[in-house]
């Protein structure tokens, strides 16, 4: 296998924009009464599973564990609809994440449920977070950073 480009070295300003966005999202989710950091990590992990990004799955699994998530909520995430581990709020966030990641049109019923469930700013922040992890997944799948290398940074 050929060596992959170090994307950070080649485009540090662009990657720093993504990192700054992550900082914004972490701050927003850490102070949100409805959406919290645990929901953010569940969403990031689920989207990374859908996109099959090994690096991001590894990272967000570890981050979720650090936040106190029990392993059964993480290994059951790909079957969240059929498992009793997730609150209605988490289920709505996961549904929203899967829907947007699949690129499906958002009908009025789902949109209204999301606005009601997350409030306006929360819905915008969650949508940005889903967009962000999809972007990171594409970067991870192309450049294949070494699993666990995020721990050194």
N, C-alpha and C positions, 0 to 999 in steps of 0.2 A: 504494500500500500504506500502511495506517495505521501510525503509530508504535506500537511495542509497549511494554508496561509494563516499567520497570526493576525486576525482581523483587527485586534486592538492596535497593534503596531502600525498597520497600514492605514487606518482611519480613526485615530484617537478622538478627534473632535466629534465625529459622527457617533461613535460608541459612547462617548461621554454624554451626549444628548440623551441617549437611551438610559444611561446610568442616572442622570439627573431626573428623568421621568420616574424611575424606580424610587428615588428618594422622595419625590413628591407623593407618589402613591402610598408609600409606607407611612408617611406623615398623615395623609388623609385617612387611611384605614385605621391607624392607631388611635385616632381621635373620633372616629365615627361611632355613633351609638348603635347603628343598625348593622353596618358592614365593619368587620374587624379584621385583624391580621390573619386570624385562623381561616376565615372565609377566603381571604385573598390567596393564601397558600393552597387551599383546597382547589380553588379555581385554576391557579397556575399549574398545579399538579395534574388536574383533569385535562386541561387543554394540552399539556405536554404529552399526556398519554395518547390523546387523539392524534396528535401530530407525530407521535413516535420519536420524540427527541430524547435520547438516552441521557444526555448531559443535564437537561432541564428536569427530567424525572428524578434523577439522582439528587440534584440540588434542592428541589422543592420538597421532596420526601424528607431530606435531612432538616430543612428549615421548619417543616410542619412538626416533626418530632421535637425540635428545640422549643417550639411554641406549646408543647404539651399534648399534641394530638396522639391519641392511642393508635397503635399500628392497625387495628381492625378498621378504623375509619379511612385509613390510607390504602390498604390493600383491597378494600371493598369499594373504592371510589369508582372503578369502572362499571360497577353494577349498583350505583347509588339509588336508583329508582326502586330497587327491590330489597334494599337493606334498611333496617330501622335506625341507623346511626345518625341520620342527618335531620336537622331542624327544617321547618318549612322555609325559613329564610335561606338556609344553605341550599336546599333543593331548588329554590327559585334562582339563586346565583349560578348553580351548576347548569340548570336548564338554559339560562341566558347565555352562559359561556359556550355551551355546546351548540346552541342555535347560531350564534354569531360566528363561531369557528367554522361551522359548516357552510357559512355564507348564505344562509337561508334568508328570505325576506322576512321582515318583522311586521306581523299583522297588528292591527289595533288592539286586539285582545291581549296579546303577549306584552306589547308596549305598555298598555295601561296597568297590567299586573306588575310589571317591573317598576314603573313610576310609583305606584302605590306601595310596593314592597320596599323599595330602596330610597324613596324620595328623589327629588330631581338631581341634586348634587351627587348623591350616592350612585344613581344610575349612570351619570356621566363618568364618574370616577371608575366604576366597575367596567364600563364599556372601554375606557382608555386602558385599563389594566388587561382586559382580554385582548385588545389590539396589541399591547406591548408584549405579552407572553407569546402571542402568535409570531410576532416579529423576531423575538429572541429564539423561538423554536426554529425558524427558518435559518437564522445565523448558525445555531448549533448544529443543525443537520448538514449544512454545507461545509462548515469549517471543522467540525468534529473536535472540539476541545477535549482534553483528557478528562475523564470522569474524576471528580473530586478536586480538580485544579482550582475551583472557586474557593476552596478552603484556604488556599495560600494567599488570596487577595484580601 
